[in-house]
Amino acid sequence: MDTVESDLPGEFILSSMELYFMINLLGEKGLPDRDTEAFVLRCCESESAEQIWYEGKESLKRRGYFMPGTDGELRISAQLLITLGHIFLAKKAYLLQYILDGREYEEFLYIHEDKIIRIECLRKAEGQYRLTYLDIDNNELVHSFGCTEQKLQNPGELPALMLSRSQFDEILSEARQLDIEELIEQLSNTTDEQEALIALARCIKSNTSKGSLRFYLWNNNAWEVQCVQFMSNHHLNWLIRSSAKHDEDWLIATPTSMGNIQEMIKDWLTEPAS
């Protein structure tokens, strides 16, 4: 795919191969392996990782972002170096992926104090991404998170549901083949909160948006990860938390409002990184 230059300062339009090469330059500060696969390499399924890395490097050289020096080492352009520098200093990051009314949206944000480096997927089929350097406050960042319907009402008195993560994942994988009564019956095997599980079943069958947030906190050696999922229909939002540890099988599905979801993100963003 031919990439194009952006006219805006601090903004780059990159192919998936170019982005993959840059992520590898970041070493441990890049995306964890499974998220590199999910966010970038799905656009390059027919190529080996080594070929993607090489093609990305050569493309960036042709575009002038990387230049060979007299000693044979690559030299990076000043504009791109500033952007990558903020990524190296970032203590927090998050990966947002969601589907709203059948349209997919994905972005990865590195957060360094009041500086944001946003990597946004523009065209998944073509493998095109926009990397943007932003000077933005936390309130603006929270309000940019618009993947659930603003008109949804407060969840009222419905309780949170404690479920098995493995059972819930299996039910979700079969949800398209099940009618609403069958889905309610499946969920009934995991909890006896009938009113709440009926509401959850209806949301699974008639959701208008769904997705996930992966929160990253740098511990000076690697990224620590927390994950939440969410889904919404025209009546209710559900926030779904589960352990990131493979040996833990718990999951909590909580009916919530859009305001509560925004507050959760804001609290995480404003909490000092240790």
Buried (B, 14 or more C-beta within 10 A) or exposed (E): EEBEEBEEEBBBBBBBBBBBBBBBBBEEBBBBEEBBEBBBBBBBEEBEEEEBBBBBBBBBEEBEBBEEEEEEEEEBBEEBEEBBEBBEBBBBBBBBBBBBEEEEBBBBBBBBEEBBBBBBBEEBEEBBBBBBBBEBEBEEBBEBBBBBBEEBEEBEEBBBBEBBBEBBEEBBEEBEEBEBEEBBEBBBEBBEBEEBBBBBBBBBBEBBBBBBBBBBBBEEEEBEBBBBBBBBBEBBBBBBBBBEEEEEBEBBBBBBBBEBBBEBBBEBBEEEEE
